[in-house]
Amino acid sequence: MKTLLLTEGAQGQARSYLAKRMLESVVAKQDITLVEAAQDAELIVVIGDEQPQDATLNGKRLFVGSAEKAIREPEAFLAQAKAEAQPYQFADTTVAAPAKGQMRVVAVTACPTGVAHTFMAAEAIEAEAKKRGWWVKVETRGSVGAGNEITPEEVAAADLVIVAADIEVDLNKFSGKPMYRTSTGLALKKTAQELDKALVESETFTAMKSTSSTSSKKKESAGAYRHLLTGVSYMLPMVVAGGLCIALSFVFGIEAFKQQGTLAAALMQIGGGSAFALMVPVLAGYIAFSIADRPGLTPGLIGGMLAVSTGAGFLGGIIAGFLAGYVAKAISSKLHLPQSMEALKPILIIPLVASLITGLAMIYIVGKPVAAIMEGLTHWLQAMGTANAVILGAILGAMMCTDMGGPVNKAAYAFGVALLSTQTYAPMAAIMAAGMVPPLAMGFATLVARNKFAQSEREGGKAALVLGLCFISEGAIPFAARDPMRVLPCCIAGGALTGALSMFFGAKLMAPHGGLFVLLIPGAITPVIQYLIAIVAGTLLAGGLYALLKRPDVEIAEEKLA
């Protein structure tokens, strides 16, 4: 049966996202095929408490059910939907059909990992746009590619394009359209304000060219960070695959890979010899790609390889990426040739000249000093005493809990991921453990202080617990948005404790993501028990503090009335 899944905004973004994922995981057992358009659907399933007001659903079989049941019993939820769905009749209380002059908005969301922020920002934009009576479609550039892809016809009909992205994404298809660019964090937390700004501050987008001179400075200031995150996002799969392959080789013994011809040796060759060897070149290549598009990729990859061969590591890779990108961009925009020779620029002149400049700079200028810095940093990290390790862990842990997926959080995360290329695994362990604390703490607080939370918050707490186990810090965002002055300090304290304990125990993590599910891979996390103790300690501290400090909703409501 062809089925369309919809979410009703009042359910909360995190809970709706989790419910959809749970239903998607069991649709095959129910003989259900998911579709993305209402006209193709035989059954409409709404996750929420209210029927949608949408004329396009008229005559379709429709079922409305709670997110709680969809999360707890997805198979039973879908079975009930198939059995109890009723034909939908659109109650025309305003206008008979969408007005001809209705605002039409298309949007794109993307974050470095392509998981939580990407989809939560998309749902927030959809919910707010529908509140305003706008037609809206949001394309998600997630971890498995583009979802809900915007068609050329929809682009042509759109009045406004909103891009909520923390990484560079291909926007060529929106050329000529009014465009407003923001981050996923702002789109999620300040959705109404960002949509208001989009109406006022949008500028016509021209593909392959920079925006108008009035906004170029502003874009450049935020650009360097975005370029770095773009490189990190493309590097992540290398880190995950390489780290887990190395961890699997250790299952056969710590030094088993030294025996040539064994499975352990093959796994080490895949992870350490190939995936990890490509980490820095991919980082540099896609930083350059983000800056200069395709012309930057070749000199960026070459610069990254030279960073590895000279010992400059990830710091050298970052320098090589920015150098290659800006050199390629400068040649592309500043070098003017006769029309007959312009075709040579992308295939000959830019790759050659940019690669020569980047390569020579890496060999003769950047390589040796940065290699010395990297060697010193690696030695310090690997040989640091307990006190320094605890302090570093506390700092990284606190950073992970400061803004739940914002710039500070991502800076700490990028630092941990980059260190994996130097076989330094302890900081990454502290970072992931601390990143799990905010959602786990909020879930714990809703359990121990149930009476202080509204029913919707208690349901959000259950979703936060699941998101926390998956290392999705964003699960705490709904709580932080409601009560930032209490939630954030509690989470920072809990994250700092967890990070400090993780470093104190000498915990090591081979993969940069996955949460506690990484435990399914033997050797991916060591030592396991102490690592879990660190996470539990931070969760109890943050959750317990917030449970004590949280003011009951009844009290807050009385104050507002007074």
C-alpha positions in Angstrom: 0.0 0.0 0.0 1.4 3.4 -1.0 1.6 5.5 2.1 2.5 9.2 2.9 3.8 10.0 6.4 3.0 13.5 7.7 3.8 15.2 11.0 1.7 17.7 12.9 3.8 20.5 14.3 2.5 20.4 17.9 4.2 17.1 18.5 7.6 18.6 18.8 10.4 18.4 16.2 12.6 15.8 17.8 9.7 13.5 18.7 8.2 13.8 15.2 11.6 13.0 13.6 12.1 9.9 15.8 8.5 8.7 15.2 9.0 9.0 11.4 12.3 7.1 11.6 10.7 4.3 13.7 7.8 3.9 11.2 10.1 3.9 8.2 12.1 1.1 9.7 9.1 -1.3 9.9 7.1 -0.4 6.8 8.4 -3.4 4.8 6.8 -5.8 7.4 3.4 -4.1 6.8 3.6 -4.4 3.0 3.7 -0.6 2.8 5.6 1.5 0.3 6.4 5.1 1.3 5.7 7.9 -1.2 6.5 11.6 -1.0 3.5 13.2 -2.8 -0.1 13.1 -1.6 -1.4 12.4 -5.1 0.5 9.1 -5.2 -0.7 7.9 -1.8 -3.5 5.5 -1.0 -3.1 6.1 2.7 -2.2 9.2 4.6 -0.7 8.6 8.1 -0.5 11.7 10.3 1.7 11.7 13.4 -0.1 14.1 15.8 -3.3 14.9 17.5 -5.1 17.0 14.9 -6.3 16.4 11.3 -4.4 18.5 8.7 -6.2 21.2 6.8 -5.1 20.4 3.3 -7.3 20.3 0.2 -4.8 18.1 -1.6 -5.7 15.2 0.7 -9.4 15.3 -0.1 -10.8 11.8 -0.6 -7.7 10.0 0.6 -7.9 7.4 3.4 -6.4 9.2 6.5 -5.4 8.1 10.0 -4.2 10.3 12.9 -2.2 8.8 15.7 0.1 9.9 18.5 3.9 10.1 18.2 4.2 8.2 21.5 2.6 5.1 20.0 4.5 5.4 16.8 7.8 5.4 18.7 6.8 2.6 21.2 4.9 0.3 18.9 5.5 1.2 15.2 4.2 -2.0 13.8 0.9 -1.9 15.8 0.6 1.8 14.9 0.8 1.1 11.1 -1.6 -1.9 11.5 -4.1 0.3 13.2 -3.6 3.0 10.5 -4.5 0.5 7.8 -7.5 -0.8 9.7 -9.0 2.4 11.0 -8.2 5.0 8.3 -11.2 7.0 7.1 -11.8 9.0 3.9 -10.7 12.6 4.4 -13.0 15.5 3.7 -11.4 18.9 3.6 -13.3 21.4 5.8 -13.1 24.6 3.8 -13.2 27.3 6.5 -11.2 29.9 4.7 -10.9 29.7 1.0 -12.0 27.1 -1.5 -8.5 26.5 -2.9 -5.0 27.8 -2.4 -5.0 31.5 -3.5 -3.4 32.3 -6.7 -1.1 34.7 -5.0 -0.1 32.3 -2.2 3.5 32.6 -1.1 5.5 29.7 -2.5 8.8 28.8 -0.6 11.4 26.1 -1.3 14.1 25.4 1.2 17.3 23.3 1.5 18.7 22.1 4.9 22.2 20.5 5.4 24.5 20.0 8.4 28.0 18.4 8.6 26.8 15.0 9.7 23.5 15.2 7.8 21.5 13.7 10.7 19.6 15.7 13.4 20.0 19.4 12.5 19.3 18.7 8.8 15.9 17.1 9.5 14.8 19.1 12.6 15.5 22.4 10.8 13.4 21.1 7.8 10.5 20.3 10.0 10.7 23.7 11.8 10.7 25.6 8.5 7.7 23.5 7.2 5.7 24.0 10.4 6.3 27.7 10.5 5.6 28.2 6.8 2.3 26.3 6.9 1.3 28.4 10.0 1.6 31.4 7.8 -0.4 29.8 5.0 2.5 29.5 2.6 3.1 26.6 0.2 6.4 25.1 1.2 8.8 22.2 0.3 12.0 21.5 2.0 14.8 19.4 0.5 17.1 17.7 3.0 20.7 17.1 2.1 21.2 14.4 4.6 23.7 11.6 5.3 22.2 9.4 2.5 21.9 12.2 -0.1 19.1 14.5 -1.1 15.6 13.7 0.3 12.3 15.3 -0.8 14.1 16.7 -3.8 12.8 20.0 -5.3 11.9 19.7 -9.0 12.8 22.3 -11.7 9.0 23.1 -11.9 8.8 23.8 -8.2 11.9 26.1 -8.4 10.4 28.0 -11.3 7.2 28.6 -9.4 8.9 29.5 -6.1 8.8 33.1 -4.8 11.6 32.6 -2.3 14.5 30.1 -1.6 15.7 29.6 1.9 19.0 27.8 2.4 19.6 26.6 6.0 23.0 25.0 5.7 26.2 24.7 7.7 28.1 23.3 4.8 28.4 24.3 1.1 25.8 22.8 -1.0 25.1 22.8 -4.8 22.6 25.6 -5.4 23.0 26.1 -9.1 19.4 25.0 -9.8 18.1 28.1 -7.9 19.9 30.6 -10.1 17.9 33.8 -10.6 15.7 33.3 -7.6 15.5 35.4 -4.4 17.6 33.5 -1.8 18.1 33.9 1.9 21.0 31.9 3.6 21.1 31.0 7.3 22.3 28.2 9.5 20.4 25.1 10.6 20.7 26.2 14.2 19.0 29.5 13.6 16.4 27.9 11.3 15.6 25.5 14.2 15.7 27.8 17.2 14.5 31.1 15.7 12.3 29.9 12.8 9.8 32.7 12.8 12.5 35.4 13.0 14.5 33.8 10.2 11.5 33.6 7.9 10.7 37.3 8.6 14.3 38.1 7.7 14.1 36.0 4.6 11.3 38.2 3.2 13.3 41.4 3.8 17.0 40.3 3.2 16.8 37.8 0.4 18.9 38.6 -2.7 18.8 37.3 -6.2 21.2 34.3 -6.4 23.5 33.9 -9.4 25.1 30.5 -9.9 28.9 30.2 -9.9 29.2 33.8 -8.8 29.5 35.5 -5.4 26.7 37.5 -4.0 26.4 41.2 -4.2 29.2 43.4 -2.9 27.1 44.7 0.0 26.9 41.2 1.5 30.3 39.7 0.4 32.1 40.8 3.5 29.4 39.2 5.8 29.5 36.0 3.7 33.3 35.7 3.8 33.4 36.1 7.6 31.0 33.1 8.0 32.5 31.4 4.9 35.8 30.1 6.4 33.9 28.2 9.1 31.5 26.8 6.5 34.3 25.7 4.2 36.0 23.9 7.1 32.8 22.1 8.1 32.3 21.1 4.5 35.7 19.4 4.5 35.0 17.7 7.8 31.6 16.4 6.6 33.2 14.7 3.6 36.0 13.4 5.7 33.7 11.8 8.3 32.8 8.6 6.4 36.5 8.0 6.0 37.0 8.3 9.7 34.1 6.1 10.6 35.0 3.3 8.1 38.8 3.5 8.9 38.3 3.6 12.7 35.9 0.7 12.8 38.1 -1.4 10.5 41.1 -0.8 12.8 39.0 -1.6 15.8 37.9 -4.9 14.2 41.5 -5.8 13.5 42.3 -5.4 17.2 39.6 -8.1 18.0 42.2 -10.6 16.8 44.9 -9.1 19.2 46.5 -5.7 19.5 49.5 -6.7 17.3 47.7 -9.4 15.2 47.8 -7.1 12.1 51.6 -7.5 12.0 51.2 -11.1 10.7 51.0 -10.7 6.9 48.2 -12.5 5.1 45.8 -12.6 8.1 42.4 -11.1 8.3 43.6 -8.7 10.9 46.3 -7.5 8.6 43.8 -7.0 5.8 41.5 -5.0 8.1 44.3 -2.8 9.2 45.3 -2.2 5.6 41.7 -1.2 4.7 41.3 1.1 7.8 44.8 2.4 8.6 46.5 2.0 5.2 43.7 3.3 3.0 40.8 5.1 4.8 42.9 6.9 7.3 45.5 7.7 4.5 42.7 9.5 2.6 41.4 11.5 5.5 43.6 14.5 5.2 43.5 14.7 1.4 39.7 14.5 1.4 39.6 17.2 4.1 41.8 19.5 2.1 40.2 18.7 -1.2 36.7 19.5 -0.1 37.7 22.6 1.8 39.1 23.8 -1.6 36.0 22.5 -3.4 33.7 24.5 -1.0 35.7 27.7 -1.8 36.3 27.4 -5.6 33.9 24.6 -6.7 35.4 21.9 -9.0 38.5 23.8 -10.0 39.7 23.7 -6.3 39.3 19.9 -5.9 42.5 18.9 -7.7 45.0 21.3 -6.0 43.2 20.6 -2.7 43.7 16.9 -2.9 47.3 17.3 -4.0 47.9 19.7 -1.1 46.3 17.2 1.3 48.6 14.4 0.1 51.6 16.6 0.6 50.4 17.5 4.1 50.5 13.8 4.9 53.8 13.1 3.2 55.5 16.1 4.9 54.1 15.1 8.3 52.0 18.3 8.6 48.8 16.2 9.4 45.4 17.7 9.6 46.7 21.2 10.4 48.6 21.1 7.1 45.6 19.7 5.4 43.4 22.6 6.5 46.1 25.1 5.4 46.4 23.3 2.0 42.7 23.3 1.5 42.2 27.0 2.1 45.4 27.9 0.1 44.3 25.7 -2.9 40.7 27.0 -2.8 41.6 30.7 -2.7 44.3 30.3 -5.3 42.0 28.4 -7.7 39.2 31.0 -7.0 41.6 33.9 -7.7 42.8 32.4 -11.0 39.2 31.6 -12.1 37.9 35.1 -11.4 40.9 37.4 -12.0 42.7 35.8 -14.9 41.0 37.0 -18.1 42.0 35.2 -21.3 40.8 35.6 -25.0 37.5 33.9 -25.6 39.2 31.2 -27.6 41.4 30.2 -24.7 38.8 30.5 -21.9 37.9 26.8 -22.3 41.5 25.9 -21.2 41.1 27.5 -17.8 39.2 24.7 -16.0 41.0 21.8 -17.6 44.6 23.1 -17.9 45.5 26.5 -16.4 43.7 26.3 -13.0 44.7 22.7 -12.1 48.3 23.2 -13.1 48.9 26.7 -11.7 46.9 26.2 -8.5 48.5 22.7 -7.9 52.0 24.2 -8.5 51.5 27.1 -6.1 49.8 24.9 -3.4 52.4 22.1 -3.8 55.5 24.3 -3.7 54.1 26.2 -0.7 53.4 23.0 1.2 56.9 21.6 0.4 59.0 24.7 1.0 57.0 26.9 3.4 54.2 25.1 5.2 55.3 21.5 5.6 58.2 21.5 8.0 57.0 24.1 10.5 53.5 22.7 10.7 54.9 19.1 10.9 56.9 20.3 14.0 53.8 21.8 15.5 51.8 18.6 14.8 54.6 16.4 16.3 54.6 18.6 19.4 50.8 18.5 19.7 50.6 14.7 19.2 53.5 14.1 21.7 51.8 16.4 24.3 48.4 14.7 23.9 49.8 11.2 24.1 52.2 11.9 27.0 50.2 14.4 29.1 49.8 13.7 32.7 46.5 12.9 34.4 45.8 16.5 35.5 46.2 18.0 32.0 44.2 15.2 30.5 41.3 15.8 32.9 41.4 19.6 32.2 41.4 19.0 28.5 38.5 16.5 28.8 36.5 19.0 30.9 37.1 21.8 28.4 36.1 19.7 25.4 33.1 18.2 27.3 31.8 21.7 28.3 32.2 22.9 24.7 30.1 20.0 23.4 27.2 21.1 25.7 27.4 24.8 25.2 25.2 25.2 22.1 24.0 21.6 21.1 25.3 21.4 17.5 26.2 25.1 17.2 29.6 26.6 16.4 31.3 25.8 19.7 30.0 22.2 19.7 31.2 21.7 16.1 34.6 23.2 16.8 35.2 20.7 19.6 33.9 17.9 17.4 36.1 18.8 14.5 39.1 18.9 16.8 38.4 15.3 18.0 37.8 14.0 14.5 41.0 15.6 13.2 43.1 14.0 16.0 42.0 10.5 14.8 44.3 10.9 11.9 47.3 11.0 14.3 46.1 7.8 16.1 45.1 10.0 19.1 41.8 8.4 20.2 41.2 9.8 23.8 39.9 13.3 23.0 37.3 11.8 20.6 36.0 9.5 23.3 35.6 12.4 25.7 33.8 14.5 23.1 31.3 11.8 22.1 30.6 10.9 25.8 30.0 14.5 26.7 27.8 15.1 23.6 25.5 12.4 24.8 24.9 14.0 28.2 22.5 16.9 27.3 19.6 14.8 25.8 20.2 11.9 28.3 20.1 14.4 31.2 16.9 16.0 30.0 15.3 12.6 29.6 16.4 11.7 33.1 15.1 15.0 34.6 11.6 14.3 33.1 11.6 10.9 34.8 12.7 12.0 38.3 10.8 15.2 38.4 7.7 14.3 36.4 5.4 16.7 38.2 7.4 19.7 37.1 7.0 18.9 33.4 4.0 19.2 31.1 2.9 16.0 29.3 4.4 17.2 26.0 7.8 17.7 27.8 7.7 14.3 29.4 7.1 12.8 25.9 9.9 14.9 24.6 12.1 13.5 27.4 11.6 10.0 26.1 12.6 11.0 22.6 15.6 12.8 24.1 16.8 9.6 25.8 16.8 7.7 22.5 18.5 10.6 20.7 21.1 10.8 23.5 22.0 7.1 23.1 22.6 7.8 19.4 25.0 10.8 20.2 22.5 13.3 18.8 23.0 16.3 21.2 20.2 18.2 19.4 17.7 16.1 21.4 18.1 18.6 24.2 17.4 21.7 22.0 13.6 21.9 22.8 14.4 22.0 26.5 17.2 24.5 26.1 15.0 26.8 24.0 12.3 26.8 26.7 14.6 27.3 29.7 18.2 28.2 28.5 19.3 29.9 31.8 18.9 26.6 33.7 19.3 23.9 31.0 22.6 25.1 29.6 24.6 25.5 32.8 23.4 22.1 34.0 24.4 20.5 30.7 27.8 22.2 30.7 28.5 21.0 34.2 27.5 17.4 33.3 29.4 17.4 30.0 32.6 18.8 31.7 32.4 16.0 34.3 31.9 13.3 31.7 34.7 14.6 29.5 37.1 14.8 32.5 36.2 11.3 33.7 36.6 9.9 30.2 40.1 11.3 29.9 40.9 10.3 33.5 40.0 6.7 32.7 42.0 6.8 29.5 39.0 5.9 27.3 39.7 5.6 23.6 37.2 5.7 20.7 37.9 4.5 17.2 34.8 6.0 15.5 33.6 9.6 15.6 29.8 8.9 15.8 27.2 6.3 16.6 26.8 6.8 20.4 26.5 3.6 22.5 25.7 1.6 19.4 29.4 1.6 18.7 29.7 -0.9 21.6 28.4 -3.5 19.1 31.8 -3.3 17.5 34.3 -5.1 19.7 37.2 -2.9 20.6 35.7 0.3 19.2 35.5 1.7 22.8 38.0 0.9 25.6 37.6 0.5 28.5 33.8 0.0 28.2 32.7 0.0 31.9 34.6 3.1 32.9 33.4 4.8 29.7 29.8 4.1 30.7 30.5 5.3 34.2 31.6 8.6 32.8 28.5 9.0 30.8 26.2 8.0 33.6 28.0 10.4 36.1 27.5 13.4 33.8 23.9 12.5 33.0 23.0 12.2 36.7 24.8 15.5 37.5 23.2 17.5 34.7 19.7 15.8 35.0 19.7 15.9 38.8 20.6 19.6 38.8 18.0 20.5 36.3 15.3 18.4 38.1 16.1 20.5 41.3 16.3 23.9 39.5 13.3 23.4 37.2 10.3 25.4 38.1 6.9 23.7 37.8 4.9 24.7 34.7 2.0 25.6 36.9 4.1 28.2 38.8 5.2 29.7 35.5 1.7 29.9 34.2 0.5 31.6 37.4 3.2 34.2 37.1 2.2 35.0 33.5 -1.4 35.4 34.5 -0.5 37.7 37.4 
